[in-house]
Amino acid sequence: MRAAIFRGGDIVVDTLPAPVPGVGQVLVKTLACGICGSDLHAAKHAHRMVAVARRTPGRVPMDLSRDIVFGHEFCCEVLDYGPQTERRLKVGTRVCAMPLMIEADGPKGMGYSNTYVGGYAEQMLLSAPLMLEVPNGLPTEHAALTEPLAVGVHAVEKGALTGEEAPLVVGCGPVGLAVIAALRLKGIKPIVAADFSPKRRELALKLGADVVVDPAQESPYAKLAADRRAAIFECVGVPGLLQQVFEKAPRDARIIVAGVCMEPDTIEPMFAIFKELNLQFVLGYTPEEFARSLRLLADGKVDAEALITSKVGLDGVKGAFEALANPERHTKILVEPWR
């Protein structure tokens, strides 16, 4: 089968052996897979990801001397089942699943694995118990947004908001936009969103922001209601930004960090201490949040079409990684390996 492979620090298109499903596994055809910002980070900071994984209990680091196929935001079609696997869904059924493979010693991640290929391949394996059927009528490309939407849903849930907060979303890339959509669905408003990009501010309004701010022109913190506790979602993940939030946040603010900073960063805790700030880091989502996100898309509760700016085949993956660096051109590019 063909795949876009991370090899030697580059993205190359080549053939790999087709995966063979084992017990509890399902062979699927990849219909669509979104390119995540984490994939861009992984390509640029692969050695740092490996170093951190080695120091984190339970994480399996990538072996960069071997091939890796990225891609964890996917919608697929069932092709075949492994031995002794319940054939719960018919062949030809469209499915989504959390990017995990269930093994005897616990779940293993996909997309940054030497063992399991991700969605930038014509075929891949899924764990049968984790598959969710795509509801009738939901377009495949919209179903592929289940995973990134679930990230935003989880961030809002981990924020433990009561509904009385004044939310601010810093950064309106795919993660920030998913957070905005999740805040709107919970009825927490007015939502203030900040981004330097006019295109992303426009998308923030489409997804549910009430006020958008260009931080080059004015402070988004000034737009927060003074009589309500601030809930600040950091959705950028670059060095220095967390410190900036510490300095600008109002007293007693809750800061939820959804942006993934791949480099060492420096903060001055005294700012957080003086203001009694509450700091919450988030990662991923629960199975329930993933399933709920698929249903929200199927019910038309999120403007999925507004997020998709391009589609490419495997030969276009490398160029798409480069194109995503320009926020005025792209938000979410989908890979369709069958093209």
N, C-alpha and C positions, 0 to 999 in steps of 0.2 A: 504494500500500500504506500501511497505518497503521504508525506508529512513535511511541515515546516519545522525544522529541527534547530535547537540551540546547540551549536557545535563550535568549539574553539573560540567562544566569545562572539560568534556571528550567527545570523539566521540563514540557514541554507535549506533548499528544498531537495529532498532525496527520498529514496524508497526504504522502507523498514519492513520486517516480517509482520504479517497480519497477526494481531493478538488472538490467542486461543482462550476461550473462557473456561475457568475452573469451577469447582463446586461453589455455588452461591454467586456466581458471576454471570453477566450478560454481555454478549457481543452486540455493539450498536454501531450504526452509521452516524457520523457527526453531520448534522444538518446545518448548524450555525453555532459559532462560538465567539463571544465578545473578547476584544483585547482589553485587558485590565491594566490600570496604571501600575499595579504590582508586577505585571509582566515586563513593563518598560523598566521598572526599578530593578527587577531580577536580571535583565540583560545588561544593565549598566553597572550594577553593584553585586554581581554574582558572588565574587569572592567574599564580600562582607556578609552576604546572606549565609554563606557556608560557615564562616567563622562564628557568627552569632548562633546558628543552629547547633554547632558543636558544643556550645556553652549552655544550651537550653535543654533541660531534661525532657525526654520524650520526643524531641525533634530529630528527624532523620535528615542529615545534610545531603545536598546534591553532590555527586561526584562529577566535577566539571571536566574530567578527562573522558567522560562518556556522554552519549547523546541524551538530550532532554527535550521533550515536546511540551511546550507550555499550553495553557488554555484550560480555564476552570469555570467559564460562564457559558454553558452549552445547552443545546436542545438536540436530541438525538432520535433515531428510529431503531426500534428493536429488530435485530437480525437473527439471533440465535441464543440459546441458553447453554450454560455449562452443565455437566453431569450432576445429577441429584439436586437440581435447582428447580424450585417451584415456578412453573410457567404461568405466572399470575396475569401477565398481559400478552396479548396476541402479537405475533410477528407483524411488523409494520406499524405498531403503535408508536406515536411520538411521546417522548418522555423527557423529563428533567430530573436531575439528581444532585444532591450535595456532592462536591468533588472529593469523596472519600471512598476508600476500599476497606471493607471490613475483613480483618485478619484475626487469627486466633489470639494474638497478643495485643489486639487493639486496632483502631482505625489508622489507616495510612493515607496521607495526602496525595492528591493527583495534581498534575500541572507543574510541579517542581520536583518531579520524581524520576529516578532512573529506572524504576520498575514498571510504572504505569504511565502510558502516554496520555497527554491531555488532548484538548479539543482541536488543536491545529494539525489533526491527522484525519484521514478518511474514515478510519475505524478506531474504536477504543473500547475499553471494558468498563462496565458499571457494576456496582454492588446491587444485587437484585432487591434486597429489602429497602434500599434507599430510593428506588425509582418511583417517580410520580407521573401519572399520565397527564399529558397536556390536555386541558379541557377543550371540548369541541369548539371550534371557531376561533381560538386564540392563534394568531399567526405565529409561525415558527420563530421569526426574528424577534417578536415580542416575548415569547417564552424564554428566549436566551438571556433576557434581562432579569430573570428571576434571581439569580445569584447576586448581582450588584444591588438590586433593590433590597434584598434581604440584609445586606450589610448596613444600609441606612435604617431599616426597621430595627435591627438589633442595637444600633448606636442609640436610637431614641429610647428603646426599652431599658438599656443599661443606664441611661441618664436618670431613670427613676423620677420622671417629671410628674407633677401632680396636676398639671393643666393650668396652673396659675403663674408659670414662669414667663419671662420675656426671652424668647430664643433668638440667638444670633448664630448664623452659619458662616464661618470664615472659609472661603474657597468653594467655588461652584463648579468643580469638575464632577465626574460621575458620582463619586461618593457624597459630595456636598448636595448634589441634586437629589440623590436618593434620601438623604436626611431631610431635606425640605419636603419631599413628597410624604415621608412618614410623619413629620410634624403636622402637616396639613390634615392628614387622615385622622390624627388624634385630636384635631381641633385646637391645637396650641398656637395661639397667634396674639399679636401680629408677629410674623416671621421676618426678621431682618437678615438679608444675605449680602455678603461682600465679596467682590472679585474685581480684579483689574480689567478683565476681559468684557467688552460690551456684549459679545455673543453669549457668554456664560451668564451675564446678568439678565439678558433677555430670556434665556432658558429657565433661570431661577424663577422669574415671574410666571412662566408657563406651568412650572411644576408646583407653584403654590406660595411663593414668597410674596409678602405684602409690601415690603420696602427693599429696594436694592441700592447698594452704595458702591461707588468707586473709591476705594481707600486712598487712591492718589489725590483725591479731591476733598474728601471729608472723612471724619472718623465714624465708623459704623457704631461704635460704642455710645456715641452721642444720641443715637436713634433708639436706644433701649429705654423702656419705661422705667423711671426712677423709683416707682413704688412697688416694683415686682422684682423678685430674685432673678438674676440673669442665668441663662443656660447657654453656654458658649460651646459650639461644636467646631473643633479645629479639624478641618478636612483638607489640609494642604500637605503637611509632612515635610517641611524644609527646615534646616537648622536656623535657629533664631526666632522662629515664629511662636513657639511656646513661651519663650521669655517675653515676647511682645504682648502676648495675651495676658501674662501675669501682670505686666505693667499697666495695661489699659483696662483690664476687667474691673468692674465695680466690686465693692466689698461683698463677701459671702456668695460670690458667683460659683456656679457649678461648671467645670470645664470638662468636656467629653472629647477625648483625643481619638479621632477616627483616621486622621492622616498618618501615613506610614513614613516616618523619617528613617532613611537608610544610612545616615551618617551620624557620628557622635555629635551630641548637642550639649549646650551649656545653659543651665538655668540658675537664677539666684533665688533660692528658697525663701529668703526674707520677704520678698514681695508677696508670696503666697501666704506666708505666716502673718504678716501685718494685716492682710485683708481676709484672713481665714478662708482661703479659697479651697474648694473641694475638687480634686483631680481624679478623673476616671478614664483609664485607657480601655479601648474595646477592640475586639477581634472577631470576625466571622459572624455567626448566627447559630441559633438552635434549629433542630429539625422542624419544630412547630413554626418558627419564624420563616423558614424557607418555604414551607407549604403554604403559609398565609400569604407570602409575597406572590407566589404563583397564582393564587386565587384573586388577589387584588388586581393583577394584570388581566386575568381572564374576565373579571367583572368591569373592566374599563375604568378602574379607580385611579390609574396613573397614565399620564400621556406618554406612553412608550415610544410612539413614533417620533416625537420631538427629540429624543435622545440619539437616535440612529442617524449618523451623518454619512456613512459609506459602507459598502460591502466589497470584499475582495476574495479572490481565490487564494490558494496556498502560495502562488508565485507573487502575490501582492503583499504578503505579510511583512517582509522586511521594509518595504516602502511605507507601509501603514505605521510601523513603529516610528519611523522618522516623521511622518505627517502628523501624528498625534502630539508632537511637540508644539504645534501651533493651535492654541485654543480657539482662534477665530475661524479655523477651518473645520475642526473635528471635535466631537464629543465622544461618541462610541462608534468604533468601526467593528463590523462583524466579519468573521472569517467563515466562508462557506467552502469547505474543502472539496466538495464535489464539483465545483466550477471547472 
